[in-house]
């Protein structure tokens, strides 16, 4: 069994509810058309669920997003004590995996080139992609394509 698993969901918003739950609003499809470049996404949310098995003992655990062009935005850097507490609670509840959540809202998120936004969980220096959002550039219009001239 793998000692951990992750899933990242890109959305329009993540809301904290009174009961300790979260509401994920406007889950985005895999491909999103973007306007002119450079540009920006007015508001982008990311919700990452991390499950750690009792045998997992990461020395470092971080969550971030990488945008086309190389910029990295950190969402969470989990302290050892936080991970240990989650594992203790999981064990006390008789569950095999401890759950951690990383969430972030970026408003606005600058985009300089088309490409893929990656949601990353880094465990002890190794990066794992847990979600992607493909940014599709504006379609090339017929007027912007130069026609070959007859010889």
C-alpha positions as protocol buffer text, in pm:
chain_id: "A"
residue {
  index: 1
  type: UNK
  ca { x: 0 y: 0 z: 0 }
}
residue {
  index: 2
  type: UNK
  ca { x: 124 y: 351 z: -86 }
}
residue {
  index: 3
  type: UNK
  ca { x: 199 y: 551 z: 231 }
}
residue {
  index: 4
  type: UNK
  ca { x: 24 y: 862 z: 97 }
}
residue {
  index: 5
  type: UNK
  ca { x: -217 y: 994 z: -165 }
}
residue {
  index: 6
  type: UNK
  ca { x: -317 y: 1339 z: -287 }
}
residue {
  index: 7
  type: UNK
  ca { x: -584 y: 1503 z: -498 }
}
residue {
  index: 8
  type: UNK
  ca { x: -598 y: 1865 z: -609 }
}
residue {
  index: 9
  type: UNK
  ca { x: -912 y: 2040 z: -733 }
}
residue {
  index: 10
  type: UNK
  ca { x: -898 y: 2374 z: -913 }
}
residue {
  index: 11
  type: UNK
  ca { x: -1205 y: 2588 z: -858 }
}
residue {
  index: 12
  type: UNK
  ca { x: -1338 y: 2941 z: -836 }
}
residue {
  index: 13
  type: UNK
  ca { x: -1355 y: 2956 z: -457 }
}
residue {
  index: 14
  type: UNK
  ca { x: -1308 y: 2753 z: -137 }
}
residue {
  index: 15
  type: UNK
  ca { x: -1520 y: 2858 z: 158 }
}
residue {
  index: 16
  type: UNK
  ca { x: -1475 y: 2767 z: 523 }
}
residue {
  index: 17
  type: UNK
  ca { x: -1802 y: 2666 z: 686 }
}
residue {
  index: 18
  type: UNK
  ca { x: -1901 y: 2702 z: 1051 }
}
residue {
  index: 19
  type: UNK
  ca { x: -1914 y: 2325 z: 1110 }
}
residue {
  index: 20
  type: UNK
  ca { x: -1548 y: 2287 z: 1008 }
}
residue {
  index: 21
  type: UNK
  ca { x: -1629 y: 2174 z: 654 }
}
residue {
  index: 22
  type: UNK
  ca { x: -1536 y: 2337 z: 325 }
}
residue {
  index: 23
  type: UNK
  ca { x: -1746 y: 2430 z: 25 }
}
residue {
  index: 24
  type: UNK
  ca { x: -1575 y: 2405 z: -313 }
}
residue {
  index: 25
  type: UNK
  ca { x: -1742 y: 2643 z: -559 }
}
residue {
  index: 26
  type: UNK
  ca { x: -1718 y: 2626 z: -937 }
}
residue {
  index: 27
  type: UNK
  ca { x: -1494 y: 2324 z: -1000 }
}
residue {
  index: 28
  type: UNK
  ca { x: -1302 y: 2402 z: -1319 }
}
residue {
  index: 29
  type: UNK
  ca { x: -1270 y: 2165 z: -1615 }
}
residue {
  index: 30
  type: UNK
  ca { x: -928 y: 2035 z: -1722 }
}
residue {
  index: 31
  type: UNK
  ca { x: -899 y: 2298 z: -1996 }
}
residue {
  index: 32
  type: UNK
  ca { x: -970 y: 2668 z: -1946 }
}
residue {
  index: 33
  type: UNK
  ca { x: -963 y: 2923 z: -2226 }
}
residue {
  index: 34
  type: UNK
  ca { x: -769 y: 3234 z: -2134 }
}
residue {
  index: 35
  type: UNK
  ca { x: -784 y: 3578 z: -2289 }
}
residue {
  index: 36
  type: UNK
  ca { x: -493 y: 3774 z: -2427 }
}
residue {
  index: 37
  type: UNK
  ca { x: -145 y: 3725 z: -2293 }
}
residue {
  index: 38
  type: UNK
  ca { x: -2 y: 3844 z: -2069 }
}
residue {
  index: 39
  type: UNK
  ca { x: -313 y: 3842 z: -1858 }
}
residue {
  index: 40
  type: UNK
  ca { x: -461 y: 3714 z: -1536 }
}
residue {
  index: 41
  type: UNK
  ca { x: -715 y: 3480 z: -1391 }
}
residue {
  index: 42
  type: UNK
  ca { x: -940 y: 3702 z: -1177 }
}
residue {
  index: 43
  type: UNK
  ca { x: -978 y: 3440 z: -901 }
}
residue {
  index: 44
  type: UNK
  ca { x: -846 y: 3086 z: -876 }
}
residue {
  index: 45
  type: UNK
  ca { x: -892 y: 2846 z: -588 }
}
residue {
  index: 46
  type: UNK
  ca { x: -709 y: 2522 z: -517 }
}
residue {
  index: 47
  type: UNK
  ca { x: -818 y: 2254 z: -271 }
}
residue {
  index: 48
  type: UNK
  ca { x: -572 y: 1973 z: -196 }
}
residue {
  index: 49
  type: UNK
  ca { x: -654 y: 1667 z: 17 }
}
residue {
  index: 50
  type: UNK
  ca { x: -355 y: 1477 z: 151 }
}
residue {
  index: 51
  type: UNK
  ca { x: -387 y: 1134 z: 309 }
}
residue {
  index: 52
  type: UNK
  ca { x: -92 y: 992 z: 503 }
}
residue {
  index: 53
  type: UNK
  ca { x: -75 y: 632 z: 612 }
}
residue {
  index: 54
  type: UNK
  ca { x: 33 y: 558 z: 968 }
}
residue {
  index: 55
  type: UNK
  ca { x: 367 y: 423 z: 836 }
}
residue {
  index: 56
  type: UNK
  ca { x: 444 y: 752 z: 654 }
}
residue {
  index: 57
  type: UNK
  ca { x: 685 y: 977 z: 843 }
}
residue {
  index: 58
  type: UNK
  ca { x: 772 y: 1268 z: 617 }
}
residue {
  index: 59
  type: UNK
  ca { x: 1036 y: 1507 z: 738 }
}
residue {
  index: 60
  type: UNK
  ca { x: 891 y: 1782 z: 519 }
}
residue {
  index: 61
  type: UNK
  ca { x: 552 y: 1822 z: 353 }
}
residue {
  index: 62
  type: UNK
  ca { x: 454 y: 2121 z: 141 }
}
residue {
  index: 63
  type: UNK
  ca { x: 181 y: 2214 z: -106 }
}
residue {
  index: 64
  type: UNK
  ca { x: 211 y: 2471 z: -384 }
}
residue {
  index: 65
  type: UNK
  ca { x: 109 y: 2560 z: -736 }
}
residue {
  index: 66
  type: UNK
  ca { x: 339 y: 2619 z: -1032 }
}
residue {
  index: 67
  type: UNK
  ca { x: 222 y: 2845 z: -1311 }
}
residue {
  index: 68
  type: UNK
  ca { x: 347 y: 2852 z: -1670 }
}
residue {
  index: 69
  type: UNK
  ca { x: 672 y: 3044 z: -1680 }
}
residue {
  index: 70
  type: UNK
  ca { x: 802 y: 2892 z: -1357 }
}
residue {
  index: 71
  type: UNK
  ca { x: 648 y: 3098 z: -1075 }
}
residue {
  index: 72
  type: UNK
  ca { x: 574 y: 2892 z: -763 }
}
residue {
  index: 73
  type: UNK
  ca { x: 316 y: 2993 z: -502 }
}
residue {
  index: 74
  type: UNK
  ca { x: 330 y: 2807 z: -171 }
}
residue {
  index: 75
  type: UNK
  ca { x: -5 y: 2711 z: -19 }
}
residue {
  index: 76
  type: UNK
  ca { x: 101 y: 2519 z: 293 }
}
residue {
  index: 77
  type: UNK
  ca { x: 413 y: 2402 z: 473 }
}
residue {
  index: 78
  type: UNK
  ca { x: 304 y: 2146 z: 731 }
}
residue {
  index: 79
  type: UNK
  ca { x: 500 y: 2139 z: 1057 }
}
residue {
  index: 80
  type: UNK
  ca { x: 612 y: 1807 z: 1205 }
}
residue {
  index: 81
  type: UNK
  ca { x: 390 y: 1866 z: 1509 }
}
residue {
  index: 82
  type: UNK
  ca { x: 84 y: 1923 z: 1288 }
}
residue {
  index: 83
  type: UNK
  ca { x: 146 y: 1600 z: 1095 }
}
residue {
  index: 84
  type: UNK
  ca { x: 203 y: 1406 z: 1420 }
}
residue {
  index: 85
  type: UNK
  ca { x: -122 y: 1541 z: 1568 }
}
residue {
  index: 86
  type: UNK
  ca { x: -320 y: 1441 z: 1257 }
}
residue {
  index: 87
  type: UNK
  ca { x: -173 y: 1090 z: 1271 }
}
residue {
  index: 88
  type: UNK
  ca { x: -250 y: 1058 z: 1644 }
}
residue {
  index: 89
  type: UNK
  ca { x: -612 y: 1163 z: 1585 }
}
residue {
  index: 90
  type: UNK
  ca { x: -640 y: 917 z: 1298 }
}
residue {
  index: 91
  type: UNK
  ca { x: -504 y: 633 z: 1511 }
}
residue {
  index: 92
  type: UNK
  ca { x: -738 y: 723 z: 1799 }
}
residue {
  index: 93
  type: UNK
  ca { x: -1033 y: 712 z: 1556 }
}
residue {
  index: 94
  type: UNK
  ca { x: -924 y: 373 z: 1423 }
}
residue {
  index: 95
  type: UNK
  ca { x: -859 y: 500 z: 1071 }
}
residue {
  index: 96
  type: UNK
  ca { x: -560 y: 401 z: 861 }
}
residue {
  index: 97
  type: UNK
  ca { x: -495 y: 738 z: 697 }
}
residue {
  index: 98
  type: UNK
  ca { x: -451 y: 1083 z: 849 }
}
residue {
  index: 99
  type: UNK
  ca { x: -606 y: 1364 z: 648 }
}
residue {
  index: 100
  type: UNK
  ca { x: -453 y: 1704 z: 583 }
}
residue {
  index: 101
  type: UNK
  ca { x: -598 y: 1985 z: 374 }
}
residue {
  index: 102
  type: UNK
  ca { x: -418 y: 2264 z: 191 }
}
residue {
  index: 103
  type: UNK
  ca { x: -624 y: 2535 z: 26 }
}
residue {
  index: 104
  type: UNK
  ca { x: -551 y: 2864 z: -137 }
}
residue {
  index: 105
  type: UNK
  ca { x: -717 y: 3147 z: -323 }
}
residue {
  index: 106
  type: UNK
  ca { x: -522 y: 3357 z: -572 }
}
residue {
  index: 107
  type: UNK
  ca { x: -690 y: 3680 z: -672 }
}
residue {
  index: 108
  type: UNK
  ca { x: -578 y: 3782 z: -925 }
}
residue {
  index: 109
  type: UNK
  ca { x: -332 y: 3524 z: -1058 }
}
residue {
  index: 110
  type: UNK
  ca { x: -102 y: 3671 z: -1325 }
}
residue {
  index: 111
  type: UNK
  ca { x: -48 y: 3455 z: -1634 }
}
residue {
  index: 112
  type: UNK
  ca { x: 233 y: 3547 z: -1873 }
}
residue {
  index: 113
  type: UNK
  ca { x: 224 y: 3244 z: -2106 }
}
residue {
  index: 114
  type: UNK
  ca { x: -14 y: 2963 z: -2190 }
}
residue {
  index: 115
  type: UNK
  ca { x: 59 y: 2620 z: -2044 }
}
residue {
  index: 116
  type: UNK
  ca { x: -35 y: 2416 z: -1740 }
}
residue {
  index: 117
  type: UNK
  ca { x: -85 y: 2516 z: -1378 }
}
residue {
  index: 118
  type: UNK
  ca { x: 25 y: 2226 z: -1158 }
}
residue {
  index: 119
  type: UNK
  ca { x: -85 y: 2157 z: -802 }
}
residue {
  index: 120
  type: UNK
  ca { x: 218 y: 2004 z: -629 }
}
residue {
  index: 121
  type: UNK
  ca { x: 263 y: 1818 z: -302 }
}
residue {
  index: 122
  type: UNK
  ca { x: 629 y: 1788 z: -203 }
}
residue {
  index: 123
  type: UNK
  ca { x: 723 y: 1508 z: 35 }
}
residue {
  index: 124
  type: UNK
  ca { x: 1083 y: 1507 z: 160 }
}
residue {
  index: 125
  type: UNK
  ca { x: 1199 y: 1698 z: -148 }
}
residue {
  index: 126
  type: UNK
  ca { x: 1015 y: 1482 z: -404 }
}
residue {
  index: 127
  type: UNK
  ca { x: 737 y: 1655 z: -596 }
}
residue {
  index: 128
  type: UNK
  ca { x: 409 y: 1484 z: -682 }
}
residue {
  index: 129
  type: UNK
  ca { x: 158 y: 1642 z: -918 }
}
residue {
  index: 130
  type: UNK
  ca { x: -191 y: 1610 z: -772 }
}
residue {
  index: 131
  type: UNK
  ca { x: -385 y: 1831 z: -1013 }
}
residue {
  index: 132
  type: UNK
  ca { x: -344 y: 2019 z: -1340 }
}
residue {
  index: 133
  type: UNK
  ca { x: -526 y: 2304 z: -1510 }
}
residue {
  index: 134
  type: UNK
  ca { x: -447 y: 2350 z: -1879 }
}
residue {
  index: 135
  type: UNK
  ca { x: -457 y: 2712 z: -1991 }
}
residue {
  index: 136
  type: UNK
  ca { x: -560 y: 2731 z: -2356 }
}
residue {
  index: 137
  type: UNK
  ca { x: -443 y: 3046 z: -2541 }
}
residue {
  index: 138
  type: UNK
  ca { x: -678 y: 3254 z: -2753 }
}
residue {
  index: 139
  type: UNK
  ca { x: -741 y: 3095 z: -3090 }
}
residue {
  index: 140
  type: UNK
  ca { x: -542 y: 3233 z: -3376 }
}
residue {
  index: 141
  type: UNK
  ca { x: -778 y: 3427 z: -3598 }
}
residue {
  index: 142
  type: UNK
  ca { x: -780 y: 3398 z: -3975 }
}
residue {
  index: 143
  type: UNK
  ca { x: -678 y: 3765 z: -4001 }
}
residue {
  index: 144
  type: UNK
  ca { x: -360 y: 3704 z: -3805 }
}
residue {
  index: 145
  type: UNK
  ca { x: -243 y: 3423 z: -4033 }
}
residue {
  index: 146
  type: UNK
  ca { x: -43 y: 3544 z: -4329 }
}
residue {
  index: 147
  type: UNK
  ca { x: -139 y: 3372 z: -4652 }
}
residue {
  index: 148
  type: UNK
  ca { x: 136 y: 3247 z: -4880 }
}
residue {
  index: 149
  type: UNK
  ca { x: 180 y: 3468 z: -5185 }
}
residue {
  index: 150
  type: UNK
  ca { x: 187 y: 3312 z: -5529 }
}
residue {
  index: 151
  type: UNK
  ca { x: 530 y: 3308 z: -5690 }
}
